[in-house]
């Protein structure tokens, strides 16, 4: 099972975005993005979906495929 923080990290990197840019777009502190990506804090589902679709401009299916390919 792919966790939200991992999905965000993979999608963010695929789009060439920094944690700081992602945090700014989402209106959170960069430490929040870092904690999510390191799986120190769970990502709320709505936040993960919003980041993937609105900031990273990809479908959830596309993000899941990227993550699945990264794990193989």
C-alpha positions in Angstrom: 0.0 0.0 0.0 1.3 3.4 -1.0 1.1 6.0 1.8 0.0 9.6 1.1 3.4 11.2 2.0 5.2 8.9 -0.4 2.7 9.7 -3.1 3.1 13.4 -2.6 6.9 13.1 -2.7 7.0 11.1 -5.9 4.5 13.3 -7.7 6.2 16.5 -6.5 9.6 15.2 -7.8 8.1 14.1 -11.1 6.9 17.7 -11.6 10.3 19.1 -10.5 8.9 21.1 -7.7 10.5 21.9 -4.3 9.0 21.3 -0.9 9.1 25.0 -0.4 7.1 25.7 -3.6 4.6 23.0 -2.7 4.2 24.4 0.8 3.7 27.9 -0.5 1.0 26.7 -3.0 -0.8 24.8 -0.3 -0.5 27.5 2.4 1.4 25.3 4.9 4.9 25.5 6.4 7.6 23.6 4.5 8.2 21.5 7.7 4.6 20.2 7.2 5.4 19.0 3.7 8.7 17.5 5.0 6.9 15.6 7.8 4.3 14.3 5.4 6.9 13.0 3.0 9.0 11.4 5.7 5.8 9.8 7.1 6.2 11.5 10.4 2.7 12.9 10.2 -0.2 11.4 8.2 -1.4 13.5 5.3 -5.1 14.3 5.4 -6.8 12.7 2.3 -8.2 16.0 1.1 -4.7 17.6 1.3 -3.1 14.8 -0.7 -5.7 14.9 -3.4 -5.6 18.6 -3.7 -1.8 18.7 -4.0 -1.8 15.9 -6.6 -4.6 17.4 -8.8 -4.3 21.1 -8.3 -0.6 21.7 -7.7 1.1 18.8 -9.4 -1.6 18.8 -12.2 -1.9 15.0 -12.5 -4.6 12.5 -11.9 -4.6 10.3 -8.9 -4.2 7.3 -11.2 -1.1 8.9 -12.8 0.4 9.6 -9.4 -0.3 6.0 -8.2 1.3 4.6 -11.4 4.4 6.7 -10.8 4.6 5.4 -7.3 4.0 1.8 -8.3 6.8 2.1 -10.9 9.2 3.6 -8.4 8.6 0.6 -6.1 9.5 -2.0 -8.8 
